[in-house]
Amino acid sequence: MYQIPPSFKDFIAPDCNRLAFIQKILNDFDLDAPVLQMEGKNHIYVKFPQSQYNSQFRIKTVIAHYDRIGIGANDNSAAVFSLMQWAGYLNQTFAKGGFHNIRLIFTDGEELGSGGLAEQGAFPLAQVFRKLGLTNDDIYVFDCMGRGDVPVLTQTRLPKGISSKFVKDFNALESRAQNLIRIAGGGKWFCLPCNYSDNASFIANGIPAVAITILPSEDVSLALAGGQPETWKKFHTPADNFESLTPQAFDLTFRILNQLAMQKTLV
């Protein structure tokens, strides 16, 4: 089973410069990680070699926010840490040939979304995607991936008056996401109502996006019965700490990510 590296505790330390930490890890993997500054937020873009892309297939944009409230071990350090390690794995594996078509971005300011969607750090990023015509990516947001054994796809309530094309594209993306976590979870997965993440900013800008999280089985049962999962009660409190994490969640996260890297959808 996966062992959470000691460096994870450095990442969740109160005085950690998380932007510099992420850039250093990625640079150690021979990956450039420039900062995209937008409205006072610092998003980090991972530059994979162009040889690792194939224009005949859809780009899969993977997003996780690295800002936090308090310790934030699960929300959202676990996902970010896993994605950093995965980026190194992709760069090493596909340097030998083949393609993954992953566009990876670590966003800043997701936690500000509680003050209104337009304040969310990913909102101007989504606007840039729309202006550049990057509206055909499969966008996957990973949030709170460090605790549990069940992959969960966020139930999305689409805005009223949205176009039939958007609904069609979103349903197709959601179907691919369901298949992704079904395979990675060995057939065990759920779709549940969850708090919105960076996916909401893209949807608000007319770009389909889905969000994936992980929960313990008992929390899923609680949510299905109409209760609030214990995992979610820990968010933004001192209880969202290293001790609350479960190594099997990291194993599951890597299975999901590796399955995503293999996923190929024709443009």
Phi, psi and chi 1 to 4 in degrees:
 res  aa     phi    psi   chi1   chi2   chi3   chi4
   1 MET       -  149.6 -179.3  173.7  -70.1      -
   2 TYR   -57.8  137.3  180.0   81.6      -      -
   3 GLN  -110.2  121.8  -62.8  -64.7  -43.2      -
   4 ILE   -65.8  121.4  -56.4  173.8      -      -
   5 PRO   -63.9  151.0  -19.8   32.5      -      -
   6 PRO   -57.0  -29.1  -25.0   34.2      -      -
   7 SER   -64.4  -18.3   56.6      -      -      -
   8 PHE   -62.8  -37.0 -177.5   86.3      -      -
   9 LYS   -65.9  -31.4  -70.1 -173.1  176.3 -179.7
  10 ASP   -66.3  -36.8  -63.1  -30.1      -      -
  11 PHE   -67.5  -32.8 -173.5   49.6      -      -
  12 ILE   -96.6    3.6   62.3  174.4      -      -
  13 ALA   -61.7  144.2      -      -      -      -
  14 PRO   -56.8  -33.6  -24.5   34.4      -      -
  15 ASP   -95.3   10.9   59.3  -11.0      -      -
  16 CYS   -70.0  129.2  178.1      -      -      -
  17 ASN   -82.3   95.3 -179.0  -28.1      -      -
  18 ARG   -69.1  -33.6  -72.8  160.9   72.8   85.9
  19 LEU   -62.5  -49.2 -171.6  153.8      -      -
  20 ALA   -64.9  -37.5      -      -      -      -
  21 PHE   -61.0  -48.3 -172.8  103.2      -      -
  22 ILE   -62.6  -46.0  -66.5  168.4      -      -
  23 GLN   -61.5  -40.6  -74.3 -173.5  -51.3      -
  24 LYS   -64.2  -45.4 -178.2 -177.5 -175.4  -52.9
  25 ILE   -59.4  -45.2  -66.1  -65.3      -      -
  26 LEU   -66.9  -40.5  -66.6  169.6      -      -
  27 ASN   -62.5  -36.6  -69.4  163.7      -      -
  28 ASP   -63.9  -23.9  -72.7  -14.0      -      -
  29 PHE   -90.9   13.0  -71.7  136.2      -      -
  30 ASP    63.4   36.3  -66.0  -36.5      -      -
  31 LEU  -119.2  131.0  -72.4  165.5      -      -
  32 ASP   -74.1  146.0  -70.6  -27.3      -      -
  33 ALA  -141.8   70.9      -      -      -      -
  34 PRO   -68.0  154.8   25.7  -34.3      -      -
  35 VAL   -92.8  132.1  172.4      -      -      -
  36 LEU  -102.5  104.6  -52.7  176.0      -      -
  37 GLN   -87.8  123.1  -66.8 -175.2  -34.9      -
  38 MET  -141.4  113.5  -62.2  179.6 -175.2      -
  39 GLU    52.2   45.2  -62.0 -173.1    9.2      -
  40 GLY    82.8    1.4      -      -      -      -
  41 LYS  -107.3  149.8  -52.9  -60.0 -178.3  -63.2
  42 ASN  -116.4   94.2  -64.3  -51.0      -      -
  43 HIS   -85.8  147.7  -51.1  -54.3      -      -
  44 ILE  -112.8  122.4  -55.1  168.9      -      -
  45 TYR  -105.9  126.2  174.9   66.0      -      -
  46 VAL   -91.7  121.6 -178.0      -      -      -
  47 LYS   -98.3  100.2  -66.9 -174.4   68.2  175.2
  48 PHE   -82.6  153.4  -67.7  104.3      -      -
  49 PRO   -58.1  143.6  -24.4   34.7      -      -
  50 GLN   -61.1  -24.9 -166.6   58.0   41.0      -
  51 SER   -65.5  -13.8   60.7      -      -      -
  52 GLN   -92.9   17.3  -63.5  177.5   14.0      -
  53 TYR  -127.2  151.5  -66.0   86.5      -      -
  54 ASN  -134.0  115.9 -174.8  -36.2      -      -
  55 SER   -69.0   -9.9   61.0      -      -      -
  56 GLN   -78.1  -12.1  -62.9 -179.4   47.9      -
  57 PHE  -121.6  156.1  -63.5   88.4      -      -
  58 ARG   -65.4  143.0  -64.6  175.4   76.1   94.2
  59 ILE   -75.5  139.3  -64.7  -68.6      -      -
  60 LYS  -110.0  104.4  -65.1  158.2  -71.1 -171.6
  61 THR   -85.9  123.4  -67.2      -      -      -
  62 VAL  -111.8  129.4  174.7      -      -      -
  63 ILE  -130.5  139.1  -68.8  173.3      -      -
  64 ALA  -148.0  136.5      -      -      -      -
  65 HIS   -85.9  137.4   73.3   90.0      -      -
  66 TYR  -103.1   -7.2   71.8   90.1      -      -
  67 ASP   -73.2  162.0   61.9  -53.4      -      -
  68 ARG  -153.1  165.9   58.4  175.1  169.8  168.7
  69 ILE  -119.0  120.2  -66.3  176.6      -      -
  70 GLY    73.3 -142.9      -      -      -      -
  71 ILE   -67.8  -49.7  -58.7  170.0      -      -
  72 GLY    63.7   39.2      -      -      -      -
  73 ALA   -63.0  -41.7      -      -      -      -
  74 ASN   -92.1  -38.0 -169.8   22.2      -      -
  75 ASP  -109.5   85.5 -176.7   18.1      -      -
  76 ASN  -137.2   33.5 -171.2   32.5      -      -
  77 SER   -63.5  -37.6  -58.6      -      -      -
  78 ALA   -60.7  -46.2      -      -      -      -
  79 ALA   -64.7  -44.7      -      -      -      -
  80 VAL   -62.8  -45.3  172.9      -      -      -
  81 PHE   -62.0  -43.7 -161.3   86.5      -      -
  82 SER   -62.0  -41.6  -65.1      -      -      -
  83 LEU   -67.7  -34.4  -74.5  167.4      -      -
  84 MET   -62.5  -46.5  -73.5 -170.4  -70.6      -
  85 GLN   -65.2  -39.3  -67.4 -172.5  -49.6      -
  86 TRP   -64.6  -37.1 -177.6   58.3      -      -
  87 ALA   -59.6  -42.7      -      -      -      -
  88 GLY   -63.7  -39.6      -      -      -      -
  89 TYR   -63.5  -44.8  166.3   79.1      -      -
  90 LEU   -61.4  -46.5  -70.8  179.2      -      -
  91 ASN   -63.4  -37.6 -164.7   39.3      -      -
  92 GLN   -73.3  -45.2 -180.0 -178.7   33.3      -
  93 THR   -66.6  -44.6  -59.2      -      -      -
  94 PHE   -89.9    0.3  -70.5   90.6      -      -
  95 ALA   -67.0  -21.3      -      -      -      -
  96 LYS   -85.7   -4.3  -55.8  169.9 -174.2  175.8
  97 GLY   129.5  164.0      -      -      -      -
  98 GLY    87.3 -176.8      -      -      -      -
  99 PHE  -146.7  154.9   63.2   94.9      -      -
 100 HIS  -120.6  -23.8   53.0   71.6      -      -
 101 ASN    58.7   33.8  -86.7   28.8      -      -
 102 ILE   -95.0  128.2  -63.0  -66.6      -      -
 103 ARG  -109.0  119.1  177.2 -173.0  -76.4  127.0
 104 LEU  -115.0  127.7  179.2   54.6      -      -
 105 ILE  -135.5  130.0  -57.1  172.9      -      -
 106 PHE  -100.4  120.5  -63.3  102.0      -      -
 107 THR   -99.0  156.9   60.9      -      -      -
 108 ASP  -118.1  138.6 -179.4   21.3      -      -
 109 GLY    93.7   15.0      -      -      -      -
 110 GLU   -63.5  -37.4 -171.2  -90.6   -6.0      -
 111 GLU   -66.1  -17.8  -61.8  -68.9    3.0      -
 112 LEU   -74.1  -10.7  -62.7  174.8      -      -
 113 GLY   -63.0  -16.9      -      -      -      -
 114 SER   -65.6  -19.0   59.4      -      -      -
 115 GLY   -90.1    4.7      -      -      -      -
 116 GLY   129.8  141.3      -      -      -      -
 117 LEU   -59.1  -37.6 -173.3   57.0      -      -
 118 ALA   -65.2  -18.7      -      -      -      -
 119 GLU   -83.9  -14.6  -66.1 -176.6   14.5      -
 120 GLN   -62.7  137.1 -168.0  178.7   63.1      -
 121 GLY   -58.4  -32.0      -      -      -      -
 122 ALA   -76.8  -10.7      -      -      -      -
 123 PHE   -62.9  -50.8 -166.0   84.2      -      -
 124 PRO   -64.9  -29.9   18.8  -30.5      -      -
 125 LEU   -63.5  -44.2  177.4   64.7      -      -
 126 ALA   -63.7  -35.6      -      -      -      -
 127 GLN   -63.0  -39.4  -71.3 -179.8  -45.5      -
 128 VAL   -65.6  -42.2  169.1      -      -      -
 129 PHE   -55.0  -46.9  -93.1   55.9      -      -
 130 ARG   -64.7  -43.1 -173.3 -178.4   61.7 -171.3
 131 LYS   -64.7  -34.1  -70.4  176.4 -177.8  177.0
 132 LEU   -84.3   -2.3  -65.7  175.9      -      -
 133 GLY    77.2   19.2      -      -      -      -
 134 LEU   -88.1   66.6  -57.1  176.3      -      -
 135 THR  -110.4    3.2   58.1      -      -      -
 136 ASN  -111.3    9.2  -66.8  -42.1      -      -
 137 ASP   -69.3  154.7  -73.4   18.4      -      -
 138 ASP   -88.1  113.0  -80.2   -3.8      -      -
 139 ILE  -104.5  119.8  -63.1 -179.2      -      -
 140 TYR  -116.0  122.5  -70.3   87.6      -      -
 141 VAL  -105.1  129.1  173.4      -      -      -
 142 PHE  -111.1  122.7  -71.6   87.0      -      -
 143 ASP  -140.7  126.8 -151.5  -16.3      -      -
 144 CYS    61.1   68.3  -53.1      -      -      -
 145 MET  -108.1   16.8  -55.0  -69.3  -69.2      -
 146 GLY  -107.0    8.3      -      -      -      -
 147 ARG  -147.4  116.4  175.8  179.5  162.5   84.8
 148 GLY   124.2 -174.0      -      -      -      -
 149 ASP  -137.2    6.6   58.0  -30.8      -      -
 150 VAL  -123.8  120.9 -178.8      -      -      -
 151 PRO   -73.9  138.2   26.2  -31.6      -      -
 152 VAL  -127.9  128.9  173.3      -      -      -
 153 LEU   -96.6  128.1 -179.2   65.0      -      -
 154 THR   -66.0  128.6  -62.6      -      -      -
 155 GLN   -70.7  131.3  -85.1 -176.5   -0.3      -
 156 THR  -115.3  126.0  -58.0      -      -      -
 157 ARG   -95.9  108.8 -176.7  174.2  -64.0  176.6
 158 LEU   -73.2  147.7  -63.0  178.5      -      -
 159 PRO   -61.9  151.4  -19.4   31.4      -      -
 160 LYS   -69.1  149.8  -66.4 -178.8  179.1  179.1
 161 GLY    75.7   12.3      -      -      -      -
 162 ILE   -75.4  151.7 -153.9  157.5      -      -
 163 SER   -69.3  154.9   70.8      -      -      -
 164 SER   -65.5  -31.2   58.1      -      -      -
 165 LYS   -65.3  -42.8 -179.3 -177.1 -176.6  -54.9
 166 PHE   -61.5  -45.2 -179.5   95.9      -      -
 167 VAL   -59.8  -42.8  172.5      -      -      -
 168 LYS   -63.2  -46.2  178.9 -178.9  177.9 -178.3
 169 ASP   -66.1  -40.7  -68.8  -16.1      -      -
 170 PHE   -65.6  -43.4  180.0   85.0      -      -
 171 ASN   -61.8  -36.9  -72.5  -17.9      -      -
 172 ALA   -67.1  -41.6      -      -      -      -
 173 LEU   -65.3  -43.1  172.4   58.7      -      -
 174 GLU   -62.2  -37.7 -169.2  172.8   56.2      -
 175 SER   -64.1  -41.9  178.0      -      -      -
 176 ARG   -65.2  -38.4  -71.6 -168.5  -73.7  -86.1
 177 ALA   -66.8  -40.3      -      -      -      -
 178 GLN   -62.3  -43.3  -70.3  173.2   -4.4      -
 179 ASN   -64.7  -38.1 -171.5   56.2      -      -
 180 LEU   -59.9  -52.3  172.6   73.0      -      -
 181 ILE   -77.4  -24.0   63.2  174.0      -      -
 182 ARG   -64.7  -45.2  177.0 -175.4   60.0   79.8
 183 ILE   -66.5  -48.2  -65.6  172.3      -      -
 184 ALA   -64.5  -33.2      -      -      -      -
 185 GLY   -88.5    7.8      -      -      -      -
 186 GLY    63.3   32.5      -      -      -      -
 187 GLY    93.0   -9.3      -      -      -      -
 188 LYS  -100.7  113.1 -176.1  168.9   65.7  173.4
 189 TRP  -162.0  164.0   68.2  -81.3      -      -
 190 PHE  -144.5  160.7  -77.9   91.1      -      -
 191 CYS  -117.8  119.7 -172.8      -      -      -
 192 LEU  -134.2  152.4  -64.1  172.0      -      -
 193 PRO   -66.9  130.0  -16.4   30.0      -      -
 194 CYS  -135.9  162.1  -54.0      -      -      -
 195 ASN   -62.3  144.5  -68.6  -25.8      -      -
 196 TYR   -68.8  153.5   66.8   76.8      -      -
 197 SER  -124.3 -152.7 -174.2      -      -      -
 198 ASP   -63.0  -17.6  -77.3  -27.3      -      -
 199 ASN   -59.7  -32.4   56.7  -45.3      -      -
 200 ALA   -62.4  -36.9      -      -      -      -
 201 SER   -65.2  -38.5  -74.7      -      -      -
 202 PHE   -71.5  -42.3  -76.0   87.4      -      -
 203 ILE   -60.7  -40.8  -69.2  172.2      -      -
 204 ALA   -63.7  -23.2      -      -      -      -
 205 ASN  -100.0   16.1  -79.6  -79.3      -      -
 206 GLY    79.1   22.2      -      -      -      -
 207 ILE  -120.2  119.5  -56.7  172.4      -      -
 208 PRO   -60.0  138.6  -24.5   35.3      -      -
 209 ALA  -155.7  145.6      -      -      -      -
 210 VAL  -123.5  158.3  -66.1      -      -      -
 211 ALA  -123.7  139.3      -      -      -      -
 212 ILE  -123.0  139.1  -66.5  171.4      -      -
 213 THR  -138.3 -178.9 -170.9      -      -      -
 214 ILE  -133.1  142.2  -67.7  175.6      -      -
 215 LEU  -136.8  153.6  -75.6  173.8      -      -
 216 PRO   -67.3  153.6  -18.9   31.5      -      -
 217 SER   -55.5  -41.4  -63.1      -      -      -
 218 GLU   -67.0  -29.8   57.2  -90.0   23.9      -
 219 ASP   -71.8  -36.1  -85.8   -0.2      -      -
 220 VAL   -62.5  -45.3  171.9      -      -      -
 221 SER   -59.7  -40.4  -61.1      -      -      -
 222 LEU   -64.5  -43.1 -169.2   59.4      -      -
 223 ALA   -65.6  -40.3      -      -      -      -
 224 LEU   -64.7  -26.6  -69.0  172.1      -      -
 225 ALA   -87.8    2.3      -      -      -      -
 226 GLY    94.1    5.5      -      -      -      -
 227 GLY   -92.8  174.5      -      -      -      -
 228 GLN   -98.3  122.9 -176.2 -179.3   18.6      -
 229 PRO   -55.3  141.4  -26.2   35.9      -      -
 230 GLU   -59.9  -33.9  -67.8  -61.1  -41.1      -
 231 THR   -58.8  -42.8  -63.7      -      -      -
 232 TRP   -70.7  -28.2  -64.8   -8.9      -      -
 233 LYS   -65.9  -22.8  -68.2  179.6 -177.8  178.7
 234 LYS   -78.3  -20.9  -62.5  178.6 -174.3  -64.8
 235 PHE   -57.5  137.6  -66.4  164.4      -      -
 236 HIS    64.5   22.9  -54.6  168.7      -      -
 237 THR  -128.3  165.9   75.7      -      -      -
 238 PRO   -61.8  -16.1  -25.5   36.0      -      -
 239 ALA   -73.9  -13.4      -      -      -      -
 240 ASP   -84.3   71.5 -176.1   10.2      -      -
 241 ASN  -123.6 -179.6   54.2   29.8      -      -
 242 PHE   -58.8  -40.2 -178.2   83.5      -      -
 243 GLU   -65.6  -20.4  -70.7   71.1   25.1      -
 244 SER   -81.8  -11.6   72.0      -      -      -
 245 LEU   -81.5  157.9  -56.2  179.6      -      -
 246 THR  -128.2  126.1   57.8      -      -      -
 247 PRO   -56.0  -32.0  -26.6   36.3      -      -
 248 GLN   -64.7  -24.3   62.0  -96.5   41.9      -
 249 ALA   -66.4  -37.3      -      -      -      -
 250 PHE   -67.6  -40.4  -72.1   78.0      -      -
 251 ASP   -57.6  -46.2  -82.0  -27.5      -      -
 252 LEU   -64.0  -41.0  177.2   54.5      -      -
 253 THR   -58.6  -45.7  -62.6      -      -      -
 254 PHE   -65.9  -34.0  -72.7  122.7      -      -
 255 ARG   -65.5  -41.6  -68.6 -158.4  -59.1  -87.6
 256 ILE   -62.7  -47.3  -65.8  170.6      -      -
 257 LEU   -64.7  -42.4  -66.3  174.1      -      -
 258 ASN   -68.2  -34.3  -70.6  -25.9      -      -
 259 GLN   -65.2  -38.6 -171.7   66.6   34.7      -
 260 LEU   -64.1  -41.1  179.8   57.7      -      -
 261 ALA   -61.0  -32.6      -      -      -      -
 262 MET   -82.1  -17.5  -66.7 -172.8  -67.3      -
 263 GLN   -65.2  128.7 -171.6 -177.1   79.4      -
 264 LYS  -130.9  122.6  -66.0  177.6  174.6   60.8
 265 THR  -126.6  122.3  -54.2      -      -      -
 266 LEU   -61.9  143.1  -72.7  168.6      -      -
 267 VAL   -66.4      -  174.2      -      -      -
